[in-house]
Amino acid sequence: MIRIDLVDNTASVKHIDFCVVPVTEQKDFTCIPDGILPLHSVMRLSCKLKAGRVFGRTGKYVWYRLLTTPGSWHKSPLSDCQ
């Protein structure tokens, strides 16, 4: 699974979990909160992930890919910066 966080000017947590990349249908991903992005936007974003991108902008959101740690936890790639 690949998880990305979506950041905007609010404090609410938003992310997308990808079961497969690239996405071809609704069952290939989960949005938290539900419906945060339409299918066509998630499809374009998944193509960027497949191409190796780890951050970018989509609509009003800045997105970044989270790293998977042992035990399937996710963390920001910036969390190790001091």
N, C-alpha and C positions, 0 to 999 in steps of 0.2 A: 504494500500500500504506500502511496505517496500522499503526503499532506502538505497543503500550502495554507498560509495565513493571509487573510485579506485585511488591509489596514486602511482606514479612512479617518475622518476627523471626529470620530466618536470613540468612546471607551469600551464598546461592546466587542466581544470576541467573535470573529468570523473566520471560518476555514472551510476548505474543500478537501475531502478524502477521495482519492482516485483509486479504484480497484484495478483498472487497466488504463494504459496510455498507448495510443490516443483513444479518447472517448468517442463512442459512436452512438450511444443511446443513454437514456436517463438512468438505467440500472448500473451503469459503469462508474457512478460517483455519488457522493452524498454531500450536501451543503448544510452547514450549521451557521446561521439558522436556515431552515428549509426555504428554498426558492431565492436565495440571495443573488444568484446569477442565472440567466436563462441557458438552456442547453447549448445554443450556438456559441455563446461566449465561453462556456466551459470547454467546448470542443476546440476552439481556437487556442485557449490556454493550455490544453493538454498537448496540442501539437508543439507548442513552445517548450514544454517540459520534455517531450520526446526528442527535441532537437538539442537538449542539454542546457536550456536556460534555467536559471535558479531564482531570478527576480525580474520584475517588470511592472508595467502598469496596464490595467484593464478597466476601462470606464473610470469611475470615481475612486477606484481602489489601487493601492500599491500592493503587489503580492510578492511573497518570497517562499521558497521551498524550505520546509523544515527537515532537519537531519533525523534519521532513524537511529536510535541508540540500542544497545543490547537490551532485550526485554520488550522491544517494540514501542518504547517511549519515543516521543518526538521532542526536539528542542530547536531553538533558534540557532542558526550558525553564528550569531553575534553574542550568544550567551557566554562564550569563553573569553570574550574581550574584556580586558581590565583597564 
